Amino acid sequence: MKPFEGIRVLDLTHVLAGPFSTFQLAVNGADVIKVESPATPDMTRIEGVNQKNNDALYGSYFQSQNAGKRAITLNLKTDTGKRVLTKLIESADVLVQNYAGSSLDQLGFGYQATQTINPNLIYCKISGYGNTGPKAEHPAYDVVIQAFSGLMAANGEANSEPVRVGPPMVDYGTGAQAAFAISAALLQRERTGEGQYIDVSMLDAALMLMSALVVDTAITNEPPAPHGNAHPSYSSYATYDTADGKIMLGAWTNKQFAALLTALDEQQHAARIIATPRHKLKESRDEYSQLIAKKLKLKPAIEWEQLLNEQHIPAAKVRTLDETLQEKQLQGRSVLQPVAETTDGCPAYFPVSAYSYEHGSPSIENPPPSLGEHTQEVLLEAGYSIKDIDQMQQDGVI
């Protein structure tokens, strides 16, 4: 049995952060019903690397965090659509939404309104800046939050302009925070019997992803300076060229630094590092950077990785994502999983979760749904007849 089997989630989210949060619930067994407008569905349905899929409203950006869900279409601007959602809320455990500002509240489905429908409902609102403060109604995407949060200014080389982090890490970090908050609220409800309102902010999530830097800035009142791939103090914590590519060294402690120098056949320097107080290492940074750079150019990156790792020194060849996905290390892990039943346009596998259990581990049971694929199924479960459903279709409700 998976952790969330028997839990029903209404997913009124779009783009990445919201859908990723409910995806994490789905792979853990929740019945996640994705509710989309028939006229303006999730915008990621038309985003991805394959135009044929995009044209079919099955873009890879949509697929990456919607597998395992059921999908219905519902026009919430109609009275019938509102009645249908009300009925679905009556039997739901969780509702997750990331409508802009108070848009869903204006449609009659804010937290207070849903509490009168289902007092035990856990209601999660995901937004750019949260529900309070002067920017509560302002829109945002991952890159905008990177800019506002200080993340861009902390990234890049020492003398470069601020650089955005390429992958949408704030979106996925926000989704992970939301999934954790919902999980905790479900446990809380088991103990108290009460529903809950959850306010998740992308800005807050970005700050959580930079916790150590936030604390440092709070102490010094100085922002972190970008330093690219080379640590400003430690030469053993940096990227170097090898005979055929780059390698990232992560020898952080004095013991690891000394082990690195020993592996580079510099035993005398290794003994010196062991005797050097931590705060003094910065003084010899340039000297050791030159020494390490000279030595590492003698062998290919993968050879250095293997040699250093065998000596318990953190280090890795700098890989591209396609190279990483071919690594044998992933074959024994469950992060990448095929869909139980394939469909046209699906990749061979999806990233599912960063963890597994001894029993009931996260998994994908069904491929990402096409637009409105499960509308009839869900409405029949809710007590509507085929005649009712046909009429809704004629009226543009679904």
matplotlib code that plots the C-alpha trace (Angstrom):
import matplotlib.pyplot as plt

x = [0.0, 1.2, 1.1, -1.7, -4.0, -7.6, -6.7, -8.4, -6.8, -8.3, -5.5, -6.5, -2.9, -0.9, 2.7, 5.3, 5.3, 1.6, 1.5, 4.8, 3.4, 0.3, 2.5, 4.4, 1.1, 0.0, 3.1, 2.5, -0.9, -3.3, -6.2, -5.3, -7.9, -6.5, -9.2, -8.6, -10.6, -11.8, -10.8, -7.6, -6.0, -2.6, -0.2, 2.5, 0.5, 1.9, 5.5, 8.2, 10.9, 8.5, 6.1, 3.8, 3.2, 2.7, 0.1, -1.7, -1.7, 0.7, 3.9, 6.8, 6.7, 3.1, 4.1, 7.0, 4.7, 1.3, 1.7, -0.5, -3.3, -6.8, -7.8, -11.2, -12.3, -14.6, -15.7, -15.9, -17.4, -20.6, -23.1, -23.2, -19.4, -19.4, -22.0, -19.8, -16.7, -18.8, -19.8, -16.2, -15.0, -17.5, -15.6, -12.1, -9.4, -7.1, -7.5, -4.4, -4.7, -2.3, -4.8, -3.5, -4.2, -7.7, -9.1, -10.5, -11.9, -13.9, -15.3, -16.6, -13.9, -11.7, -10.8, -13.7, -16.2, -14.8, -14.9, -18.7, -18.7, -16.2, -14.8, -12.2, -10.7, -7.0, -6.7, -3.3, -2.8, 0.5, 1.5, 4.5, 4.7, 2.1, -1.2, 0.1, 2.3, 2.2, 3.0, 0.3, -1.6, 1.5, 2.2, 5.5, 7.3, 10.5, 12.8, 11.0, 11.4, 15.1, 15.5, 13.5, 14.9, 18.6, 19.3, 20.3, 22.7, 24.3, 24.9, 27.5, 31.2, 32.8, 32.9, 29.8, 26.3, 23.7, 23.0, 19.7, 19.9, 19.0, 16.6, 13.4, 14.7, 12.4, 9.4, 10.4, 11.6, 8.2, 6.4, 8.4, 7.7, 3.9, 3.9, 5.6, 3.1, 0.2, 1.6, 2.1, -1.4, -2.9, -1.1, -2.3, -5.9, -5.6, -4.8, -7.2, -9.9, -9.6, -9.0, -6.2, -5.3, -1.8, -0.1, 2.9, 5.0, 7.6, 9.6, 9.6, 10.6, 13.5, 14.8, 14.5, 16.7, 19.3, 19.0, 22.7, 23.2, 20.2, 21.7, 25.1, 23.5, 21.5, 24.7, 26.9, 24.2, 26.3, 24.9, 26.8, 29.3, 29.0, 32.2, 31.3, 32.9, 35.8, 35.4, 36.9, 38.7, 39.3, 41.3, 40.2, 36.5, 36.5, 36.3, 39.5, 40.4, 41.7, 43.2, 39.8, 37.2, 36.4, 36.2, 34.5, 36.5, 34.6, 37.4, 36.0, 37.6, 41.4, 41.4, 39.9, 42.2, 45.2, 43.9, 43.5, 47.2, 48.3, 46.4, 48.2, 51.5, 52.1, 52.6, 54.7, 52.0, 49.4, 51.1, 51.2, 47.5, 46.7, 48.6, 47.1, 44.2, 41.0, 40.9, 44.4, 43.7, 42.7, 46.2, 47.6, 44.6, 46.3, 49.4, 47.4, 45.1, 48.0, 49.5, 46.2, 45.5, 48.9, 48.4, 44.9, 45.7, 47.8, 44.8, 41.2, 38.4, 36.8, 40.1, 40.5, 37.0, 37.5, 40.9, 39.7, 36.4, 38.3, 40.2, 36.9, 37.5, 34.3, 34.8, 32.9, 33.5, 31.3, 28.7, 25.9, 22.4, 22.4, 25.6, 24.2, 21.1, 23.3, 25.2, 25.0, 24.5, 20.9, 20.1, 19.9, 17.9, 14.1, 14.2, 13.7, 10.7, 8.8, 5.1, 3.2, 1.1, 2.7, 1.0, 2.0, 4.3, 5.5, 9.2, 10.7, 10.7, 10.0, 11.7, 9.4, 10.9, 14.2, 13.5, 12.1, 10.5, 11.0, 7.4, 4.9, 7.4, 6.4, 5.6, 3.7, 0.7, -0.7, 0.7, 0.1, -3.6, -4.8, -7.0, -10.3, -9.4, -11.2, -14.1, -16.8, -15.3, -15.0, -18.5, -20.1, -18.4, -19.8, -23.3, -24.0, -25.7, -24.5, -27.4, -26.2, -22.7, -23.8, -25.7, -22.7, -20.7, -23.3, -23.4, -19.6, -19.3, -16.8]
y = [0.0, 3.5, 6.3, 8.3, 5.5, 6.5, 10.3, 12.3, 15.5, 18.1, 19.7, 23.2, 24.1, 24.8, 25.3, 23.6, 24.3, 23.4, 20.3, 19.0, 19.2, 17.1, 14.8, 13.9, 13.0, 11.0, 8.8, 8.1, 6.7, 9.7, 9.9, 13.2, 14.8, 17.5, 20.1, 22.2, 24.7, 23.2, 26.4, 27.3, 24.2, 24.0, 26.1, 23.4, 21.2, 23.1, 23.4, 20.8, 19.5, 17.7, 20.0, 17.0, 16.5, 20.2, 20.3, 17.4, 19.2, 16.7, 18.7, 17.2, 20.0, 18.9, 15.2, 15.6, 16.3, 15.0, 11.3, 9.2, 11.8, 11.7, 14.8, 16.4, 19.6, 22.0, 25.6, 27.2, 30.4, 28.5, 27.8, 24.1, 24.0, 25.5, 23.0, 20.1, 21.4, 21.9, 18.2, 17.1, 19.2, 17.4, 14.1, 15.5, 15.5, 18.1, 21.0, 22.6, 25.7, 28.4, 30.7, 34.2, 36.4, 36.0, 34.7, 31.4, 33.3, 35.5, 32.3, 31.3, 28.7, 30.5, 28.8, 30.1, 29.1, 25.6, 25.2, 25.5, 22.7, 20.4, 21.5, 18.7, 19.9, 20.7, 23.7, 24.7, 27.9, 28.3, 31.8, 33.9, 36.0, 34.5, 35.8, 38.7, 41.8, 44.4, 41.9, 39.4, 40.0, 40.2, 37.5, 35.6, 32.8, 31.0, 33.5, 36.4, 35.0, 34.2, 37.9, 39.1, 36.7, 37.5, 34.0, 35.4, 37.9, 35.1, 33.1, 33.5, 34.3, 36.9, 39.6, 38.7, 40.1, 38.1, 34.8, 32.8, 29.2, 27.3, 24.7, 25.9, 25.1, 27.5, 25.9, 22.5, 23.6, 25.3, 22.1, 20.0, 22.5, 22.3, 18.5, 18.4, 20.9, 18.9, 15.7, 17.3, 18.7, 15.3, 13.8, 16.8, 16.1, 12.5, 13.7, 16.7, 16.0, 19.5, 20.8, 23.3, 26.2, 26.3, 29.4, 28.5, 31.2, 30.8, 33.6, 31.9, 28.6, 30.4, 31.7, 28.2, 26.9, 29.5, 29.0, 29.2, 32.3, 34.0, 33.4, 34.7, 37.8, 38.3, 38.3, 40.5, 42.6, 41.8, 39.8, 36.7, 37.4, 35.1, 33.0, 30.7, 27.2, 28.2, 28.7, 32.0, 30.4, 26.8, 25.6, 22.0, 23.0, 24.0, 23.0, 22.2, 21.2, 17.6, 15.9, 15.6, 17.7, 19.3, 17.8, 19.2, 18.7, 18.7, 18.2, 20.4, 19.4, 19.6, 15.8, 15.5, 18.3, 16.4, 13.1, 15.0, 16.2, 12.6, 11.3, 13.9, 12.6, 15.7, 14.1, 16.9, 19.4, 17.1, 17.1, 20.9, 21.1, 18.9, 21.2, 24.4, 26.0, 26.1, 29.9, 30.1, 28.0, 31.1, 32.5, 29.6, 29.3, 30.5, 28.5, 25.3, 26.1, 26.3, 23.0, 21.1, 22.5, 21.3, 17.8, 17.3, 18.0, 14.8, 12.4, 12.2, 13.4, 10.0, 8.4, 11.2, 10.7, 7.0, 7.4, 10.1, 8.5, 5.3, 7.4, 8.8, 12.2, 13.8, 14.5, 14.1, 14.6, 17.5, 15.7, 16.8, 15.5, 13.0, 11.5, 11.3, 9.5, 6.8, 6.2, 2.7, 4.3, 5.2, 1.6, 0.5, 3.5, 4.1, 7.8, 7.0, 4.7, 3.6, 4.1, 0.9, 1.4, 3.4, 5.8, 7.6, 10.5, 9.3, 9.0, 5.7, 6.9, 9.7, 11.1, 10.0, 10.7, 11.2, 8.4, 4.9, 2.9, -0.7, -1.2, 0.9, 3.1, 5.9, 4.8, 5.9, 3.7, 5.6, 7.9, 11.6, 12.2, 13.8, 16.8, 15.8, 12.1, 11.1, 13.6, 11.1, 8.6, 11.1, 12.6, 9.2, 8.5, 11.7, 10.6, 12.3, 10.3, 10.0, 12.3, 14.9, 14.6, 14.9, 18.1, 19.6, 19.0, 20.7, 23.6, 24.1, 23.1, 20.3]
z = [0.0, -0.9, 1.7, 0.0, -1.3, -0.6, -0.7, -3.4, -4.6, -6.8, -8.9, -10.1, -11.0, -14.1, -15.4, -13.1, -9.3, -8.7, -10.9, -9.5, -6.0, -6.9, -9.0, -5.9, -4.2, -7.2, -7.4, -3.7, -4.4, -4.3, -6.8, -8.3, -10.6, -12.8, -13.5, -16.7, -18.6, -21.9, -23.7, -22.0, -20.5, -18.8, -20.9, -20.6, -22.9, -25.8, -24.5, -25.2, -27.6, -29.9, -31.9, -32.8, -29.1, -28.6, -31.3, -29.7, -26.3, -25.0, -24.6, -22.7, -20.1, -19.3, -19.3, -16.8, -13.8, -14.7, -15.2, -12.9, -12.7, -14.1, -16.2, -16.6, -18.3, -16.5, -17.3, -14.0, -15.5, -15.9, -13.2, -14.0, -13.9, -10.5, -9.3, -10.6, -8.8, -5.6, -5.8, -6.4, -3.4, -1.2, -1.6, -1.8, 0.8, -0.8, -3.2, -4.7, -6.8, -8.2, -10.0, -10.3, -7.3, -6.0, -9.3, -7.9, -4.9, -7.3, -8.9, -5.5, -4.5, -2.1, 1.2, 3.2, 0.5, 0.3, 4.1, 4.0, 1.4, 3.1, 6.5, 6.4, 3.2, 3.1, 0.8, -0.6, -2.5, -4.4, -5.6, -6.5, -3.4, -1.0, 0.2, 2.2, 1.6, -1.2, -3.9, -3.0, -6.3, -8.5, -11.1, -11.2, -13.0, -11.9, -13.5, -12.0, -8.5, -9.2, -9.9, -6.9, -4.4, -5.0, -6.4, -9.8, -8.2, -6.2, -9.3, -12.0, -12.2, -9.9, -12.5, -14.5, -14.5, -12.5, -14.1, -13.9, -12.9, -16.1, -14.9, -13.2, -9.7, -7.9, -9.5, -8.5, -5.0, -4.5, -5.6, -3.2, -0.3, -1.2, -1.3, 2.1, 3.6, 2.2, 3.6, 7.0, 6.9, 6.2, 9.2, 11.3, 10.2, 11.2, 14.7, 15.0, 12.5, 11.1, 7.6, 6.9, 4.7, 3.3, 1.8, -0.3, -1.9, -4.6, -3.1, 0.3, -1.3, -3.1, 0.2, 1.7, -1.1, -0.1, 3.7, 4.5, 2.3, 4.0, 7.4, 6.3, 4.9, 8.0, 10.1, 7.8, 6.0, 2.9, 0.0, -1.1, -3.9, -7.0, -7.5, -10.3, -10.2, -8.0, -4.2, -3.1, -0.2, -1.0, -4.0, -3.4, -3.9, -7.6, -11.2, -13.1, -16.7, -17.2, -20.2, -21.9, -20.0, -16.6, -13.2, -10.1, -6.9, -3.6, -1.1, 1.6, 4.8, 5.6, 5.7, 2.2, 0.9, 2.2, 0.7, -2.6, -2.6, -1.6, -4.6, -6.8, -5.4, -3.3, 0.1, 1.5, 0.8, 2.2, 5.6, 5.5, 4.9, 7.8, 10.1, 8.6, 10.5, 8.5, 8.3, 7.0, 3.9, 1.9, 2.1, 0.0, -2.3, -5.5, -4.9, -4.5, -7.4, -9.8, -8.4, -8.7, -12.2, -13.4, -12.0, -13.2, -16.8, -16.9, -17.0, -18.4, -16.1, -15.7, -14.5, -11.9, -10.8, -10.2, -8.6, -6.2, -5.3, -4.4, -1.9, -0.5, -2.1, -3.5, -7.2, -10.4, -14.1, -15.3, -17.4, -19.7, -18.8, -21.6, -20.3, -16.8, -17.9, -19.4, -16.2, -14.6, -11.2, -12.2, -13.2, -9.6, -8.5, -8.8, -9.7, -13.4, -14.1, -17.2, -17.3, -16.7, -19.8, -22.6, -25.0, -28.2, -27.5, -24.1, -23.3, -22.2, -18.6, -16.2, -13.1, -10.3, -6.9, -5.1, -2.6, -2.2, 0.6, 1.7, 0.6, -1.2, -3.0, -5.4, -8.9, -12.0, -12.9, -15.8, -18.5, -18.5, -19.4, -22.6, -22.2, -20.6, -20.9, -17.7, -17.7, -18.2, -15.8, -13.0, -13.6, -13.6, -10.3, -9.0, -9.8, -13.1, -15.9, -19.5, -20.5, -18.0, -19.4, -23.0, -22.1, -20.3, -23.5, -25.6, -23.2, -23.2, -19.6, -20.3]

ax = plt.figure().add_subplot(projection="3d")
ax.plot(x, y, z, "-o")
ax.set_aspect("equal")
plt.show()
